[in-house]
Amino acid sequence: MKLTKILKLFLSVLILTALVTTALFFFKNNRQNFNSLPDTSAEAVELTDIGGAYKFWFSDLSNDGKHAYNLILSSIYSMPEEIEINRIDTDTLDKVFYALMSDNPDLFFVGRRCTLRTVGIHTFFSVNYTVSKEEYTKMKTELDSVCESVAASFTDKTDLWQTELEIHDYIIDNCDYSLEDENIGSSVYGALVAGKAACEGYSKAAKLLLDAAGIENTVITGKSESDTGPSGAHMWNVVRLNGKWYHLDCTWDDPIDESGKETKNHLYFNVNDKSISHTHSDFSYDFGCDSLQESYFVKTGAYFESYDRSKESVLAEVLIKETQNGKDTVFFCFADKKTFDAAVEDLLSNERIYNVLKIARDSSDFGFSTVSTGYITDETRFIFALAPQYEQE
């Protein structure tokens, strides 16, 4: 009997010791986790060695949001099931997730659904991934290869405007607009590797390449509305050159004409708020885009603040240069309605457009017809587009 009592007492001591040890272990770990949480009273600092080079939307977050952003970005590339972050509410989570996905286009493997889970003093972030780790590794290698190839093709990396133009043209030349696969089509992988994307893929591809080229930029969202269709959600870019912000919309510069042919243009290359507001609205942020100095029209001489017949030689010069660059249709932009109306009246009603074509023909190797031509007028945006015909040999 005594031996049995001693054994029972001994077992009780062992169990009690184990319980105390376990309690101390969990208390210690929880205490360590609690101590390791970020001090959100301190100012969060942007991470410059990971993700996008220009994190505009990070700067628009509250301090708590910035801390959560940094904690997520630091871990998400390893695709964990959960990431512990500082305590935030669901409204802040929405802003943080929007900022993460807008600033860092290389997060193409991250889905659109994220959640928060709270356990005591701990908060955990989780998100759905659209591909496996193995698939992500393969896709990233493919994407990196394309980006390196594009960067190696730049004419002059010190000329930021020219580099931006080459990025714009590369995306349009190598990507078709498509809504077939939401996950791929909304990503840089869709635009740059698969060659099919919607507006989100176009704009995130532009951001990824502009970031790599050292051109300050971000993505912006809003609504867009065509002349014949209803408005819908849209994404495009804003770019900062020489201290000023400009709108850049690669998607809208890659339209399909009535015959089904894609026709690259530069109507939305570095335009101001006034110009883009004819088709775009409800900007997610007011960047104060009030200049046209870096627009395609101004930089190529196709922008006219006044018009008289002395401008015919300028029109001819632009026509030759754009045709040499492979354009089937050449666009000219006028500063206001008065200038636009004067140009259209003289060029079309007075048929001076044929004199422009004659000047261009006589000054180049292009056999422009001087008796027939195609043209488009856009009275809303003060655009005149010329589609020259060619003489029969």
Secondary structure, 3 states (H helix, E strand, C coil): CHHHHHHHHHHHHHHHHHHHHHHHHHHHHHHHHHHHCCCCCCCCCCCCCCCCCCCHHHHCCCHHHHHHHHHHHHHHHHCCCCEEECCCCHHHHHHHHHHHHHHCCCCCCEEEEEEEEEECCEEEEEEEECCCHHHHHHHHHHHHHHHHHHHHCCCCCCCHHHHHHHHHHHHHHHCEECCCCHHHHCCHHHHHHHCEECHHHHHHHHHHHHHHCCCCEEEEEEEECCCCCCCEEEEEEEEEECCEEEEECCCCCCCECCCCCECCCCCCEEECHHHHCCCEECCCCCCCCCCCCCCHHHHCCCEECCCCHHHHHHHHHHHHHHHHCCCCCEEEEECCHHHHHHHHHHHHHCCCHHHHHHHHHHCCCCCEEEEEEEEEEECCCCEEEEEEEECCC
